Every structure is written in C-alpha cells, then in structure tokens.
C-alpha cells in the first residue's frame, strides 16, 4: 500500500513534501528516478529510490506497482 512517485525533480519533491505533510511515512514512498544524483538525494531523505525509467515495465514491477496504493 505504498505510493510511487515518478521523478524526484522539482515537481516530484513537491509531491513528496505534500505526502509527508499529510502523514505518509518516508519508507512508504517509492521514487522512480533515472538520474543517479536525484535518486541518491531521495534515498538520503529516507525514501525508497529505484533508478530507472518509469515507462519501463521492469522498473514498475520492481516498484511493486501491483501492490501500490497510489501512483
């Protein structure tokens, strides 16, 4: 029942900030991000980060999209 956020740029970080402000736990948020530095920042913030393209079926399966509560 986790939340998947595609991208950790300006908009992705704003979405994460809103999720956290509404009580979501950082470890219940999965970031899919192609850039290594952004993925590293997400991980440093306590989020789960997967490096890859969010349009890839493999990365979506790795993010457990079938079990996600929100995407």
N, CA, C and O atoms as a printed pandas DataFrame, in Angstrom:
     atom_number atom_name residue_name chain_id  residue_number  x_coord  y_coord  z_coord
0              1         N          UNK        A               1    0.826   -1.190    0.000
1              2        CA          UNK        A               1    0.000    0.000    0.000
2              3         C          UNK        A               1    0.871    1.255    0.000
3              4         O          UNK        A               1    0.570    2.225    0.696
4              5         N          UNK        A               2    1.943    1.234   -0.776
5              6        CA          UNK        A               2    2.881    2.342   -0.865
6              7         C          UNK        A               2    2.486    3.294   -1.993
7              8         O          UNK        A               2    1.571    3.021   -2.771
8              9         N          UNK        A               3    3.195    4.407   -2.059
9             10        CA          UNK        A               3    2.966    5.406   -3.095
10            11         C          UNK        A               3    4.182    5.462   -3.998
11            12         O          UNK        A               3    5.314    5.515   -3.518
12            13         N          UNK        A               4    3.955    5.449   -5.300
13            14        CA          UNK        A               4    5.039    5.553   -6.273
14            15         C          UNK        A               4    5.017    6.949   -6.867
15            16         O          UNK        A               4    3.983    7.410   -7.352
16            17         N          UNK        A               5    6.159    7.619   -6.829
17            18        CA          UNK        A               5    6.318    8.942   -7.429
18            19         C          UNK        A               5    7.345    8.804   -8.553
19            20         O          UNK        A               5    8.466    8.347   -8.333
20            21         N          UNK        A               6    6.949    9.200   -9.744
21            22        CA          UNK        A               6    7.834    9.101  -10.904
22            23         C          UNK        A               6    8.587   10.413  -11.068
23            24         O          UNK        A               6    8.038   11.412  -11.531
24            25         N          UNK        A               7    9.855   10.387  -10.679
25            26        CA          UNK        A               7   10.717   11.553  -10.782
26            27         C          UNK        A               7   10.905   12.247   -9.445
27            28         O          UNK        A               7    9.979   12.340   -8.639
28            29         N          UNK        A               8   12.118   12.732   -9.224
29            30        CA          UNK        A               8   12.431   13.446   -7.985
30            31         C          UNK        A               8   13.061   14.791   -8.307
31            32         O          UNK        A               8   14.022   15.224   -7.670
32            33         N          UNK        A               9   12.484   15.443   -9.325
33            34        CA          UNK        A               9   12.866   16.810   -9.656
34            35         C          UNK        A               9   12.032   17.763   -8.823
35            36         O          UNK        A               9   11.566   17.412   -7.739
36            37         N          UNK        A              10   11.847   18.964   -9.330
37            38        CA          UNK        A              10   11.098   19.985   -8.595
38            39         C          UNK        A              10    9.678   19.502   -8.269
39            40         O          UNK        A              10    9.237   19.604   -7.125
40            41         N          UNK        A              11    8.974   18.985   -9.258
41            42        CA          UNK        A              11    7.587   18.550   -9.034
42            43         C          UNK        A              11    7.524   17.299   -8.166
43            44         O          UNK        A              11    6.660   17.197   -7.296
44            45         N          UNK        A              12    8.418   16.355   -8.389
45            46        CA          UNK        A              12    8.435   15.143   -7.581
46            47         C          UNK        A              12    8.714   15.438   -6.118
47            48         O          UNK        A              12    8.084   14.862   -5.232
48            49         N          UNK        A              13    9.664   16.341   -5.861
49            50        CA          UNK        A              13    9.965   16.719   -4.470
50            51         C          UNK        A              13    8.773   17.427   -3.835
51            52         O          UNK        A              13    8.493   17.230   -2.652
52            53         N          UNK        A              14    8.066   18.251   -4.615
53            54        CA          UNK        A              14    6.883   18.937   -4.084
54            55         C          UNK        A              14    5.798   17.925   -3.725
55            56         O          UNK        A              14    5.123   18.070   -2.706
56            57         N          UNK        A              15    5.633   16.914   -4.549
57            58        CA          UNK        A              15    4.654   15.858   -4.258
58            59         C          UNK        A              15    5.041   15.123   -2.988
59            60         O          UNK        A              15    4.194   14.870   -2.131
60            61         N          UNK        A              16    6.309   14.782   -2.863
61            62        CA          UNK        A              16    6.784   14.084   -1.662
62            63         C          UNK        A              16    6.569   14.951   -0.427
63            64         O          UNK        A              16    6.135   14.452    0.611
64            65         N          UNK        A              17    6.867   16.243   -0.529
65            66        CA          UNK        A              17    6.644   17.144    0.610
66            67         C          UNK        A              17    5.179   17.127    1.047
67            68         O          UNK        A              17    4.886   17.108    2.243
68            69         N          UNK        A              18    4.263   17.134    0.080
69            70        CA          UNK        A              18    2.831   17.083    0.403
70            71         C          UNK        A              18    2.451   15.754    1.053
71            72         O          UNK        A              18    1.693   15.721    2.023
72            73         N          UNK        A              19    2.986   14.659    0.507
73            74        CA          UNK        A              19    2.693   13.348    1.089
74            75         C          UNK        A              19    3.166   13.283    2.537
75            76         O          UNK        A              19    2.443   12.805    3.411
76            77         N          UNK        A              20    4.380   13.763    2.785
77            78        CA          UNK        A              20    4.926   13.751    4.140
78            79         C          UNK        A              20    4.112   14.652    5.058
79            80         O          UNK        A              20    3.874   14.305    6.215
80            81         N          UNK        A              21    3.685   15.804    4.555
81            82        CA          UNK        A              21    2.887   16.737    5.354
82            83         C          UNK        A              21    1.537   16.143    5.727
83            84         O          UNK        A              21    0.930   16.540    6.722
84            85         N          UNK        A              22    1.070   15.193    4.928
85            86        CA          UNK        A              22   -0.220   14.552    5.200
86            87         C          UNK        A              22   -0.059   13.207    5.913
87            88         O          UNK        A              22   -0.986   12.397    5.938
88            89         N          UNK        A              23    1.109   12.978    6.486
89            90        CA          UNK        A              23    1.282   11.835    7.353
90            91         C          UNK        A              23    1.844   10.566    6.737
91            92         O          UNK        A              23    1.941    9.544    7.417
92            93         N          UNK        A              24    2.212   10.609    5.476
93            94        CA          UNK        A              24    2.816    9.418    4.876
94            95         C          UNK        A              24    4.225    9.225    5.429
95            96         O          UNK        A              24    4.966   10.190    5.616
96            97         N          UNK        A              25    4.578    7.997    5.683
97            98        CA          UNK        A              25    5.910    7.668    6.163
98            99         C          UNK        A              25    6.890    7.681    4.985
99           100         O          UNK        A              25    6.544    7.216    3.899
100          101         N          UNK        A              26    8.106    8.205    5.180
101          102        CA          UNK        A              26    9.072    8.218    4.076
102          103         C          UNK        A              26    9.328    6.830    3.471
103          104         O          UNK        A              26    9.537    6.704    2.264
104          105         N          UNK        A              27    9.310    5.800    4.312
105          106        CA          UNK        A              27    9.591    4.457    3.779
106          107         C          UNK        A              27    8.401    3.842    3.046
107          108         O          UNK        A              27    8.488    2.716    2.556
108          109         N          UNK        A              28    7.283    4.583    2.968
109          110        CA          UNK        A              28    6.132    4.114    2.193
110          111         C          UNK        A              28    6.050    4.821    0.839
111          112         O          UNK        A              28    5.078    4.665    0.101
112          113         N          UNK        A              29    7.090    5.603    0.526
113          114        CA          UNK        A              29    7.139    6.338   -0.739
114          115         C          UNK        A              29    8.285    5.772   -1.569
115          116         O          UNK        A              29    9.428    5.716   -1.116
116          117         N          UNK        A              30    7.964    5.357   -2.781
117          118        CA          UNK        A              30    8.963    4.812   -3.703
118          119         C          UNK        A              30    9.138    5.807   -4.848
119          120         O          UNK        A              30    8.173    6.179   -5.515
120          121         N          UNK        A              31   10.364    6.226   -5.062
121          122        CA          UNK        A              31   10.700    7.147   -6.133
122          123         C          UNK        A              31   11.307    6.355   -7.289
123          124         O          UNK        A              31   12.202    5.535   -7.084
124          125         N          UNK        A              32   10.822    6.602   -8.491
125          126        CA          UNK        A              32   11.467    6.055   -9.691
126          127         C          UNK        A              32   12.141    7.240  -10.379
127          128         O          UNK        A              32   11.476    8.188  -10.796
128          129         N          UNK        A              33   13.447    7.178  -10.491
129          130        CA          UNK        A              33   14.220    8.323  -10.981
130          131         C          UNK        A              33   15.391    7.838  -11.840
131          132         O          UNK        A              33   16.170    6.993  -11.398
132          133         N          UNK        A              34   15.524    8.358  -13.053
133          134        CA          UNK        A              34   16.625    7.919  -13.911
134          135         C          UNK        A              34   17.987    8.511  -13.538
135          136         O          UNK        A              34   19.014    7.888  -13.810
136          137         N          UNK        A              35   18.021    9.685  -12.930
137          138        CA          UNK        A              35   19.289   10.350  -12.612
138          139         C          UNK        A              35   19.853    9.851  -11.282
139          140         O          UNK        A              35   19.161    9.828  -10.265
140          141         N          UNK        A              36   21.103    9.460  -11.314
141          142        CA          UNK        A              36   21.741    8.903  -10.117
142          143         C          UNK        A              36   21.770    9.895   -8.963
143          144         O          UNK        A              36   21.483    9.514   -7.828
144          145         N          UNK        A              37   22.106   11.152   -9.218
145          146        CA          UNK        A              37   22.199   12.133   -8.128
146          147         C          UNK        A              37   20.843   12.397   -7.483
147          148         O          UNK        A              37   20.762   12.544   -6.264
148          149         N          UNK        A              38   19.788   12.459   -8.274
149          150        CA          UNK        A              38   18.453   12.673   -7.710
150          151         C          UNK        A              38   17.997   11.451   -6.914
151          152         O          UNK        A              38   17.383   11.592   -5.856
152          153         N          UNK        A              39   18.294   10.261   -7.415
153          154        CA          UNK        A              39   17.946    9.039   -6.688
154          155         C          UNK        A              39   18.696    8.980   -5.361
155          156         O          UNK        A              39   18.152    8.537   -4.350
156          157         N          UNK        A              40   19.928    9.422   -5.373
157          158        CA          UNK        A              40   20.729    9.447   -4.139
158          159         C          UNK        A              40   20.139   10.438   -3.137
159          160         O          UNK        A              40   20.105   10.156   -1.940
160          161         N          UNK        A              41   19.675   11.592   -3.612
161          162        CA          UNK        A              41   19.040   12.577   -2.718
162          163         C          UNK        A              41   17.754   12.006   -2.112
163          164         O          UNK        A              41   17.466   12.222   -0.934
164          165         N          UNK        A              42   16.996   11.287   -2.915
165          166        CA          UNK        A              42   15.762   10.675   -2.408
166          167         C          UNK        A              42   16.077    9.675   -1.302
167          168         O          UNK        A              42   15.429    9.669   -0.255
168          169         N          UNK        A              43   17.068    8.838   -1.540
169          170        CA          UNK        A              43   17.473    7.847   -0.542
170          171         C          UNK        A              43   17.979    8.533    0.732
171          172         O          UNK        A              43   17.674    8.091    1.840
172          173         N          UNK        A              44   18.745    9.605    0.571
173          174        CA          UNK        A              44   19.259   10.344    1.725
174          175         C          UNK        A              44   18.128   10.970    2.532
175          176         O          UNK        A              44   18.287   11.248    3.721
176          177         N          UNK        A              45   16.987   11.190    1.886
177          178        CA          UNK        A              45   15.814   11.745    2.568
178          179         C          UNK        A              45   14.971   10.674    3.241
179          180         O          UNK        A              45   13.926   10.979    3.817
180          181         N          UNK        A              46   15.413    9.420    3.173
181          182        CA          UNK        A              46   14.684    8.332    3.818
182          183         C          UNK        A              46   13.667    7.652    2.933
183          184         O          UNK        A              46   12.914    6.793    3.392
184          185         N          UNK        A              47   13.638    8.030    1.658
185          186        CA          UNK        A              47   12.700    7.437    0.707
186          187         C          UNK        A              47   13.326    6.212    0.055
187          188         O          UNK        A              47   14.547    6.056    0.058
188          189         N          UNK        A              48   12.501    5.360   -0.495
189          190        CA          UNK        A              48   12.979    4.229   -1.287
190          191         C          UNK        A              48   13.136    4.745   -2.713
191          192         O          UNK        A              48   12.198    5.323   -3.262
192          193         N          UNK        A              49   14.294    4.549   -3.318
193          194        CA          UNK        A              49   14.525    5.050   -4.673
194          195         C          UNK        A              49   14.997    3.927   -5.579
195          196         O          UNK        A              49   15.868    3.134   -5.222
196          197         N          UNK        A              50   14.400    3.883   -6.758
197          198        CA          UNK        A              50   14.821    2.956   -7.803
198          199         C          UNK        A              50   15.303    3.778   -8.978
199          200         O          UNK        A              50   14.621    4.702   -9.422
200          201         N          UNK        A              51   16.480    3.442   -9.483
201          202        CA          UNK        A              51   16.987    4.145  -10.658
202          203         C          UNK        A              51   16.466    3.476  -11.903
203          204         O          UNK        A              51   16.636    2.272  -12.098
204          205         N          UNK        A              52   15.827    4.269  -12.747
205          206        CA          UNK        A              52   15.341    3.727  -13.996
206          207         C          UNK        A              52   14.274    4.608  -14.609
207          208         O          UNK        A              52   13.944    5.675  -14.091
208          209         N          UNK        A              53   13.747    4.139  -15.717
209          210        CA          UNK        A              53   12.732    4.840  -16.491
210          211         C          UNK        A              53   11.357    4.355  -16.054
211          212         O          UNK        A              53   11.069    3.160  -16.116
212          213         N          UNK        A              54   10.512    5.275  -15.615
213          214        CA          UNK        A              54    9.185    4.913  -15.104
214          215         C          UNK        A              54    8.266    4.353  -16.183
215          216         O          UNK        A              54    7.195    3.836  -15.864
216          217         N          UNK        A              55    8.654    4.442  -17.440
217          218        CA          UNK        A              55    7.837    3.845  -18.504
218          219         C          UNK        A              55    8.244    2.400  -18.785
219          220         O          UNK        A              55    7.657    1.738  -19.641
220          221         N          UNK        A              56    9.250    1.916  -18.062
221          222        CA          UNK        A              56    9.729    0.542  -18.231
222          223         C          UNK        A              56    8.906   -0.419  -17.366
223          224         O          UNK        A              56    8.747   -0.207  -16.164
224          225         N          UNK        A              57    8.395   -1.459  -17.987
225          226        CA          UNK        A              57    7.616   -2.467  -17.262
226          227         C          UNK        A              57    8.450   -3.106  -16.150
227          228         O          UNK        A              57    7.934   -3.379  -15.066
228          229         N          UNK        A              58    9.731   -3.345  -16.417
229          230        CA          UNK        A              58   10.599   -3.969  -15.411
230          231         C          UNK        A              58   10.745   -3.106  -14.163
231          232         O          UNK        A              58   10.676   -3.617  -13.045
232          233         N          UNK        A              59   10.946   -1.805  -14.343
233          234        CA          UNK        A              59   11.118   -0.929  -13.180
234          235         C          UNK        A              59    9.804   -0.782  -12.427
235          236         O          UNK        A              59    9.801   -0.681  -11.201
236          237         N          UNK        A              60    8.688   -0.770  -13.150
237          238        CA          UNK        A              60    7.386   -0.696  -12.475
238          239         C          UNK        A              60    7.122   -1.960  -11.656
239          240         O          UNK        A              60    6.562   -1.888  -10.562
240          241         N          UNK        A              61    7.516   -3.096  -12.177
241          242        CA          UNK        A              61    7.369   -4.338  -11.411
242          243         C          UNK        A              61    8.293   -4.335  -10.203
243          244         O          UNK        A              61    7.917   -4.808   -9.131
244          245         N          UNK        A              62    9.513   -3.801  -10.372
245          246        CA          UNK        A              62   10.449   -3.712   -9.249
246          247         C          UNK        A              62    9.895   -2.793   -8.153
247          248         O          UNK        A              62   10.176   -2.991   -6.971
248          249         N          UNK        A              63    9.115   -1.800   -8.548
249          250        CA          UNK        A              63    8.492   -0.878   -7.588
250          251         C          UNK        A              63    7.200   -1.461   -7.011
251          252         O          UNK        A              63    6.506   -0.790   -6.247
252          253         N          UNK        A              64    6.876   -2.689   -7.368
253          254        CA          UNK        A              64    5.677   -3.376   -6.888
254          255         C          UNK        A              64    4.413   -2.581   -7.199
255          256         O          UNK        A              64    3.584   -2.332   -6.324
256          257         N          UNK        A              65    4.287   -2.190   -8.460
257          258        CA          UNK        A              65    3.147   -1.375   -8.870
258          259         C          UNK        A              65    1.806   -2.055   -8.587
259          260         O          UNK        A              65    0.818   -1.383   -8.288
260          261         N          UNK        A              66    1.772   -3.356   -8.679
261          262        CA          UNK        A              66    0.506   -4.086   -8.430
262          263         C          UNK        A              66    0.042   -3.949   -6.984
263          264         O          UNK        A              66   -1.147   -4.104   -6.701
264          265         N          UNK        A              67    0.964   -3.661   -6.062
265          266        CA          UNK        A              67    0.628   -3.527   -4.650
266          267         C          UNK        A              67    0.538   -2.074   -4.188
267          268         O          UNK        A              67    0.233   -1.808   -3.026
268          269         N          UNK        A              68    0.806   -1.135   -5.101
269          270        CA          UNK        A              68    0.824    0.281   -4.735
270          271         C          UNK        A              68   -0.571    0.798   -4.447
271          272         O          UNK        A              68   -1.539    0.417   -5.105
272          273         N          UNK        A              69   -0.661    1.664   -3.460
273          274        CA          UNK        A              69   -1.933    2.300   -3.142
274          275         C          UNK        A              69   -2.165    3.522   -4.013
275          276         O          UNK        A              69   -3.306    3.852   -4.337
276          277         N          UNK        A              70   -1.071    4.204   -4.397
277          278        CA          UNK        A              70   -1.145    5.416   -5.205
278          279         C          UNK        A              70    0.040    5.468   -6.154
279          280         O          UNK        A              70    1.139    5.017   -5.832
280          281         N          UNK        A              71   -0.210    6.033   -7.337
281          282        CA          UNK        A              71    0.870    6.196   -8.312
282          283         C          UNK        A              71    0.852    7.616   -8.814
283          284         O          UNK        A              71    1.677    7.987   -9.649
